[in-house]
Amino acid sequence: MLFPVRDMLVAPFNSVANISEKGAAAIVEGRDKAGGHFTDMTQFSLSVNRRIVNKRVIDHLERVGAFATITPGSPPATDKSRLKDQLTLMPGVIQKVATIDRDMIVDKGTHARLLSIVNEYADLFDDRWTCVPRIGKKSKIMVVFDAPSWSDENDGKLVSGKPYTSWNEAIKAAGLTHENFYYTTLMKFVKPKAQEEGDVDGFSNDEISACAEFLDREVAELDPPVILSMGSLATRHFNDDQKKKAGDLIGKSRYDAGADRTIVYGFSQGRIYFNPEMAADLKACLSKVIEAAGI
């Protein structure tokens, strides 16, 4: 908004991408010159310093809805049609989840190409059991665990056995089934029992880098509308702000404008065994996933 509003929080101008403190000050100065508020876009353009408040600044303000009240016929700032632009241009300010209105297409050709990827990493890590992604018939959500568990290896498939008790209970309570998900992992093999010095969560950096390339190819092939990271390694892989720790991102989401995708950050479901209160965190993550997928 470009005028004072009572009884509500209004984000500062410099919370919008490409608007500096100097730019924000120029808008406030122009508003004061206009008598305390702008009545239309012509008055805005004549009142602000256009060398500072340039076309890009104006475009970004328009996209997040700052001019909605002074532009006839413009959708309100709170309109859903503006949410993706707001999430993109005001990162960290808007806490809502973008719903992605498209499906994840998994046809015969996709299956064949995914199998080719699986065969490649199976050959690369031929001295270890490597997992095969698990594809639900109504998949719209990609769930990425850090690595397969020992029960997965014993049973020969992902999401198998007691390690997933909390996950199974949570998705059932949310009204979902395994058919709603495409299950995969960042690491394609079970964590070694012996951990070498310098390894990250039991895996070497070289192993993580090699497996991450295969995961990226899966994502590119499936183009999932929603991704849920279930572990610190998976969260770090999809986190675009490496200054933030995986633990600080639990329950939060990010809209990836380039891919038109919502990413929800979760955690290893095994933590609930030692911290039962985290069941509420998993419930919150699934609520965001459901909203993002429009289920």
C-alpha positions, 0 to 999 in steps of 0.5 A: 500500500502507498498510504498509511493503514491502521490496524494492520501490518504493512511491509516496508517498501525496501522489503520488495526486491530491487528497492533499496533504502534510498528508493524507499525514502524517495517514495516516502518523500514523494508521498509527503509531497503529494499530501500524505497519499497518492490518488493515482499513478500519474500523481505517483509518477510526478511526485517521486524521483524517477531516477531512483524509482525506475521502471523496475521498481514500479513494476515490482511494486505493481506486481505485489499489489502496492498500487491496487488501491489507486489503480481501477480494476486492479486485483487487491493486494491480498488477491490469490493471483498476486501470491506467487509474485509476492513470494518471489519479490518479497522473500521471507515476508509472505508466509503463505503457500503457493498452490501449484495447479498442475500435475506430475505426469508419469507415463510409460516414457517417464518410467523408462527414463527414470529406470535409465537413471536408476540403472546408471547409479546402480552401475556406479555404486555396484558394490552396494544395494541401491534404491528404486523410486516408489511411484504412486498412481496419483503422484503429485508430490515428490518426497525426498528422504536423505537416504534409504533405511536398512529396512528398505534394503531388507525389504527391497523397496522404499518406505518400508518397515518400522522407520516409517511408522510416524510417516505412515500415521501422519499421512493417514491422519492427513487423508493421504496414502502412498499413492499420492507420493513419488518417493525417492532419496538424495543418497541412493544407498544406505548410510554406512555404519562406519563413518570416516572423519570429514563425512557429512551424516555418514556420507562423503562429500564426493558421494553426496555430490554424485547422488545429488546429480541423479536426484536433479535429473529425477526432478528435471524428468518429473517436474514435480509441482511440490517437493517435500524434503524429509531430512537435513541433507535433502533440505540443504540440497533444495535450500537456496539460502545456505546461510540458513540451517536445515533445522531452522527451516522445518515447517517452512516453504519456498516458492521456486518461480523459475520452476513454478514449484513449491518446496516444503522443508521437513525433517527425518521422520525418525526424529519423532521417536526421540522427540514425540512433540515433533509429530505436530511439526510433521502434521504442519508440513503435510498441511502445507504440502496438501495446500501447495498441491491443491489436494 
